[in-house]
């Protein structure tokens, strides 16, 4: 088991949990208080994700940091 999560994995998990919460990138952006394209820019890595935004994201998709950073093989089950 790999005990590291890199930035690409964080962005992948953002997309996974956003989709699991049945939210579009647009809706997520608006709920975070940003422009409609904000999440698309995050997921395309043209804008860097801030920790404060990630913490707000957890609230929007109703997960804990522990859920997001789970190091086991099945965070996405």
DSSP file (Angstrom, degrees, kcal/mol; ACC not computed):
  #  RESIDUE AA STRUCTURE BP1 BP2  ACC     N-H-->O    O-->H-N    N-H-->O    O-->H-N    TCO  KAPPA ALPHA  PHI   PSI    X-CA   Y-CA   Z-CA
    1    1 A X              0   0    0      0, 0.0     2,-0.4     0, 0.0    71,-0.1   0.000 360.0 360.0 360.0 130.4    0.0    0.0    0.0
    2    2 A X        -     0   0    0      1,-0.1     0, 0.0    69,-0.1     0, 0.0  -0.675 360.0-160.5 -80.2 128.7    1.3    3.4   -1.0
    3    3 A X        +     0   0    0     -2,-0.4     2,-0.4     2,-0.0    -1,-0.1   0.089  63.8  81.7 -99.7  23.4    1.2    5.9    1.9
    4    4 A X        -     0   0    0     67,-0.1     2,-0.5     2,-0.0    -2,-0.1  -0.971  55.9-161.5-129.2 143.7    1.4    9.0   -0.2
    5    5 A X        -     0   0    0     -2,-0.4     2,-0.1     4,-0.0    -2,-0.0  -0.988  16.6-158.1-120.7 121.7   -1.2   11.0   -2.1
    6    6 A X     >  -     0   0    0     -2,-0.5     4,-2.1     1,-0.1     3,-0.3  -0.400  35.5 -95.3 -92.7 176.0    0.1   13.3   -4.7
    7    7 A X  H  > S+     0   0    0      1,-0.2     4,-2.5     2,-0.2     5,-0.2   0.874 123.7  55.6 -59.6 -39.8   -1.6   16.4   -6.2
    8    8 A X  H  > S+     0   0    0      1,-0.2     4,-2.3     2,-0.2    -1,-0.2   0.898 108.1  48.9 -60.3 -40.0   -2.9   14.4   -9.2
    9    9 A X  H  > S+     0   0    0     -3,-0.3     4,-2.6     2,-0.2    -1,-0.2   0.884 108.7  53.3 -67.7 -38.0   -4.6   11.9   -6.8
   10   10 A X  H  X S+     0   0    0     -4,-2.1     4,-2.3     2,-0.2    -2,-0.2   0.941 110.8  46.4 -60.6 -46.5   -6.1   14.8   -4.8
   11   11 A X  H  X S+     0   0    0     -4,-2.5     4,-2.1     1,-0.2    -2,-0.2   0.899 111.3  52.4 -63.8 -40.1   -7.6   16.2   -7.9
   12   12 A X  H  X S+     0   0    0     -4,-2.3     4,-2.3     1,-0.2    -1,-0.2   0.922 110.3  48.2 -59.3 -44.4   -8.9   12.7   -8.9
   13   13 A X  H  X S+     0   0    0     -4,-2.6     4,-2.9     2,-0.2     5,-0.3   0.864 106.4  56.7 -67.6 -36.1  -10.5   12.3   -5.6
   14   14 A X  H  X S+     0   0    0     -4,-2.3     4,-2.3     1,-0.2    -1,-0.2   0.954 110.7  44.9 -57.5 -48.9  -12.2   15.7   -5.8
   15   15 A X  H  X S+     0   0    0     -4,-2.1     4,-2.3     2,-0.2    -2,-0.2   0.900 113.1  51.1 -61.8 -41.4  -13.8   14.6   -9.1
   16   16 A X  H  X S+     0   0    0     -4,-2.3     4,-2.7     1,-0.2    -2,-0.2   0.954 114.0  41.7 -61.4 -51.6  -14.8   11.3   -7.6
   17   17 A X  H  X S+     0   0    0     -4,-2.9     4,-1.7     2,-0.2    -1,-0.2   0.824 113.0  54.1 -70.9 -30.2  -16.5   12.7   -4.5
   18   18 A X  H  <>S+     0   0    0     -4,-2.3     5,-2.2    -5,-0.3    -1,-0.2   0.937 112.9  43.5 -64.2 -46.2  -18.1   15.5   -6.5
   19   19 A X  H ><5S+     0   0    0     -4,-2.3     3,-1.9     1,-0.2    -2,-0.2   0.904 110.8  54.6 -65.4 -41.9  -19.6   12.9   -8.9
   20   20 A X  H 3<5S+     0   0    0     -4,-2.7    -1,-0.2     1,-0.3    -2,-0.2   0.852 106.0  52.6 -60.8 -34.3  -20.6   10.7   -6.0
   21   21 A X  T 3<5S-     0   0    0     -4,-1.7    -1,-0.3    -5,-0.2    -2,-0.2   0.412 116.5-119.8 -80.4   2.4  -22.5   13.6   -4.4
   22   22 A X  T < 5 +     0   0    0     -3,-1.9     2,-0.4     1,-0.2    -3,-0.2   0.886  65.5 142.3  59.9  42.9  -24.3   14.0   -7.8
   23   23 A X      < -     0   0    0     -5,-2.2    -1,-0.2    -6,-0.1    -2,-0.1  -0.933  46.5-134.9-115.3 137.0  -22.9   17.5   -8.3
   24   24 A X     >  -     0   0    0     -2,-0.4     4,-2.3     1,-0.1     5,-0.2  -0.404  28.9-111.5 -76.9 164.4  -21.8   19.1  -11.5
   25   25 A X  H  > S+     0   0    0      2,-0.2     4,-2.4     1,-0.2    14,-0.4   0.898 120.2  52.4 -62.1 -39.5  -18.6   21.1  -11.7
   26   26 A X  H  > S+     0   0    0      2,-0.2     4,-2.4     1,-0.2     5,-0.2   0.948 110.1  46.1 -61.6 -50.8  -20.8   24.2  -12.2
   27   27 A X  H  > S+     0   0    0      1,-0.2     4,-2.4     2,-0.2    -1,-0.2   0.895 112.8  50.5 -61.3 -41.3  -23.0   23.5   -9.2
   28   28 A X  H  X S+     0   0    0     -4,-2.3     4,-1.8     2,-0.2    -1,-0.2   0.921 109.6  51.3 -62.8 -44.0  -20.0   22.8   -7.0
   29   29 A X  H  X>S+     0   0    0     -4,-2.4     5,-2.7     7,-0.3     4,-0.6   0.929 111.5  46.8 -57.8 -47.3  -18.3   26.0   -8.1
   30   30 A X  H ><5S+     0   0    0     -4,-2.4     3,-1.0     1,-0.2    -1,-0.2   0.894 110.2  52.3 -65.4 -40.2  -21.4   28.1   -7.3
   31   31 A X  H 3<5S+     0   0    0     -4,-2.4    -1,-0.2     1,-0.3    -2,-0.2   0.820 108.1  52.6 -65.1 -29.7  -21.8   26.4   -3.9
   32   32 A X  H 3<5S-     0   0    0     -4,-1.8    -1,-0.3    -5,-0.2    -2,-0.2   0.599 121.5-111.3 -78.8 -11.2  -18.2   27.2   -3.1
   33   33 A X  T <<5S+     0   0    0     -3,-1.0    -3,-0.2    -4,-0.6     2,-0.2   0.727  78.3 115.2  88.9  23.4  -18.9   30.9   -4.1
   34   34 A X  S   <S-     0   0    0     -5,-2.7    -1,-0.3     1,-0.2    -2,-0.1  -0.611  72.7 -71.3-116.7 177.1  -16.8   31.0   -7.3
   35   35 A X    >   -     0   0    0     -2,-0.2     3,-1.7     1,-0.1     4,-0.3  -0.195  52.3-101.4 -64.8 162.6  -17.5   31.4  -10.9
   36   36 A X  T 3  S+     0   0    0      1,-0.3     4,-0.3     2,-0.1    -7,-0.3   0.771 120.8  49.4 -57.8 -29.2  -19.2   28.7  -12.9
   37   37 A X  T 3> S+     0   0    0      1,-0.2     4,-2.2     2,-0.1    -1,-0.3   0.438  80.6 100.7 -92.1  -0.6  -15.9   27.4  -14.4
   38   38 A X  H <> S+     0   0    0     -3,-1.7     4,-2.1     1,-0.2    -1,-0.2   0.910  82.9  44.3 -56.5 -51.5  -13.9   27.3  -11.2
   39   39 A X  H  > S+     0   0    0    -14,-0.4     4,-3.1    -4,-0.3    -1,-0.2   0.869 111.2  54.9 -65.1 -35.8  -14.1   23.5  -10.5
   40   40 A X  H  > S+     0   0    0     -4,-0.3     4,-1.8     1,-0.2    -1,-0.2   0.915 109.0  48.4 -61.1 -41.3  -13.4   22.7  -14.2
   41   41 A X  H  <>S+     0   0    0     -4,-2.2     5,-2.4     2,-0.2     6,-1.3   0.875 112.7  48.5 -67.6 -36.2  -10.2   24.8  -13.9
   42   42 A X  H ><5S+     0   0    0     -4,-2.1     3,-1.4    -5,-0.2    -2,-0.2   0.958 113.6  45.9 -63.8 -50.6   -9.3   23.0  -10.7
   43   43 A X  H 3<5S+     0   0    0     -4,-3.1    -2,-0.2     1,-0.3    -1,-0.2   0.747 113.0  49.9 -69.0 -23.6   -9.9   19.6  -12.2
   44   44 A X  T 3<5S-     0   0    0     -4,-1.8    -1,-0.3    -5,-0.2    -2,-0.2   0.445 111.9-124.8 -89.1  -1.7   -8.0   20.6  -15.4
   45   45 A X  T < 5S+     0   0    0     -3,-1.4    -3,-0.2    -4,-0.3    -2,-0.1   0.749  78.3 121.0  64.3  27.8   -5.1   21.8  -13.1
   46   46 A X  S   <S+     0   0    0     -5,-2.4     2,-0.4    -6,-0.2    -4,-0.2   0.604  77.3  40.3 -91.4 -12.8   -5.1   25.3  -14.6
   47   47 A X  S    S-     0   0    0     -6,-1.3     2,-0.3    -9,-0.1    -2,-0.2  -0.998  91.7-121.3-130.3 136.1   -5.8   26.7  -11.1
   48   48 A X        -     0   0    0     -2,-0.4     2,-0.4    -3,-0.1    -6,-0.1  -0.591  26.1-120.4 -81.2 136.7   -4.2   25.3   -8.0
   49   49 A X        -     0   0    0     -2,-0.3     2,-0.2    -7,-0.2    -1,-0.1  -0.607  24.7-143.8 -77.2 126.3   -6.5   24.0   -5.3
   50   50 A X     >  -     0   0    0     -2,-0.4     4,-2.2     1,-0.1     5,-0.2  -0.620  17.3-123.6 -88.5 151.1   -6.2   25.8   -1.9
   51   51 A X  H  > S+     0   0    0     -2,-0.2     4,-2.6     1,-0.2     5,-0.2   0.903 112.8  55.0 -59.4 -42.0   -6.6   23.9    1.4
   52   52 A X  H  > S+     0   0    0      1,-0.2     4,-1.9     2,-0.2    -1,-0.2   0.888 108.8  48.1 -61.0 -38.2   -9.4   26.3    2.5
   53   53 A X  H  > S+     0   0    0      2,-0.2     4,-2.4     1,-0.2    -1,-0.2   0.897 109.9  52.6 -68.0 -39.9  -11.3   25.5   -0.7
   54   54 A X  H  X S+     0   0    0     -4,-2.2     4,-2.0     2,-0.2    -2,-0.2   0.911 108.4  50.4 -62.0 -42.5  -10.7   21.8   -0.2
   55   55 A X  H  X S+     0   0    0     -4,-2.6     4,-1.3     1,-0.2    -1,-0.2   0.902 111.2  48.1 -63.6 -40.7  -12.1   22.0    3.4
   56   56 A X  H  X S+     0   0    0     -4,-1.9     4,-2.0     1,-0.2    -1,-0.2   0.887 107.9  56.7 -64.3 -38.2  -15.2   23.9    2.1
   57   57 A X  H  X S+     0   0    0     -4,-2.4     4,-2.4     1,-0.2     5,-0.2   0.898 100.2  58.0 -59.2 -42.0  -15.5   21.2   -0.6
   58   58 A X  H  X>S+     0   0    0     -4,-2.0     5,-2.3     1,-0.2     4,-0.6   0.911 107.3  48.0 -55.6 -43.4  -15.7   18.5    2.1
   59   59 A X  H ><5S+     0   0    0     -4,-1.3     3,-0.6     3,-0.2    -1,-0.2   0.908 110.2  51.6 -64.0 -42.3  -18.7   20.2    3.6
   60   60 A X  H 3<5S+     0   0    0     -4,-2.0    -2,-0.2     1,-0.2    -1,-0.2   0.888 117.4  37.1 -64.4 -40.2  -20.5   20.5    0.3
   61   61 A X  H 3<5S-     0   0    0     -4,-2.4    -1,-0.2    -5,-0.1    -2,-0.2   0.400 111.2-121.9 -95.3   3.8  -20.1   16.9   -0.6
   62   62 A X  T <<5 +     0   0    0     -4,-0.6     2,-0.3    -3,-0.6    -3,-0.2   0.922  66.2 125.3  59.4  52.4  -20.7   15.8    3.0
   63   63 A X      < -     0   0    0     -5,-2.3     2,-0.2    -6,-0.1    -1,-0.2  -0.895  54.4-122.9-130.2 164.8  -17.4   13.9    3.7
   64   64 A X     >  -     0   0    0     -2,-0.3     4,-2.2     1,-0.1     5,-0.2  -0.645  29.7-110.2 -99.4 161.9  -14.7   14.2    6.3
   65   65 A X  H  > S+     0   0    0     -2,-0.2     4,-2.8     1,-0.2     5,-0.1   0.868 122.1  58.0 -57.2 -33.6  -11.0   14.8    5.7
   66   66 A X  H  4 S+     0   0    0      2,-0.2     4,-0.4     1,-0.2    -1,-0.2   0.902 105.2  49.1 -63.4 -40.5  -10.6   11.2    6.9
   67   67 A X  H >4 S+     0   0    0      1,-0.2     3,-0.9     2,-0.2    -2,-0.2   0.939 114.4  45.6 -60.6 -46.6  -12.9   10.0    4.1
   68   68 A X  H 3< S+     0   0    0     -4,-2.2    -2,-0.2     1,-0.2    -1,-0.2   0.899 118.6  39.3 -66.4 -42.6  -11.1   12.0    1.5
   69   69 A X  T 3< S+     0   0    0     -4,-2.8    -1,-0.2    -5,-0.2    -2,-0.2   0.231  78.3 147.1 -96.4  14.4   -7.5   11.0    2.6
   70   70 A X    <   -     0   0    0     -3,-0.9     5,-0.2    -4,-0.4    -3,-0.1  -0.277  36.0-157.0 -52.5 128.9   -8.3    7.4    3.3
   71   71 A X        +     0   0    0      3,-0.1    -1,-0.2     4,-0.0   -69,-0.1   0.454  55.9 104.0 -94.4  -1.2   -5.2    5.4    2.5
   72   72 A X  S >  S-     0   0    0      1,-0.1     3,-0.6   -71,-0.1   -70,-0.0  -0.091  85.4-103.5 -73.4-179.7   -6.8    2.0    1.9
   73   73 A X  T 3  S+     0   0    0      1,-0.2     3,-0.2     2,-0.1    -1,-0.1   0.608 110.1  51.7 -79.1 -12.0   -7.4    0.5   -1.4
   74   74 A X  T >   +     0   0    0      1,-0.2     3,-1.5     2,-0.1    -1,-0.2  -0.141  53.3 128.1-127.5  40.6  -11.2    1.2   -1.5
   75   75 A X  T <  S+     0   0    0     -3,-0.6    -1,-0.2     1,-0.3    -2,-0.1   0.810  81.4  55.9 -59.5 -26.4  -11.9    4.9   -0.8
   76   76 A X  T 3         0   0    0     -3,-0.2    -1,-0.3     1,-0.2    -2,-0.1   0.081 360.0 360.0 -99.0  23.8  -13.9    4.8   -4.0
   77   77 A X    <         0   0    0     -3,-1.5    -1,-0.2     0, 0.0    -2,-0.1   0.416 360.0 360.0-100.5 360.0  -16.3    2.0   -3.1
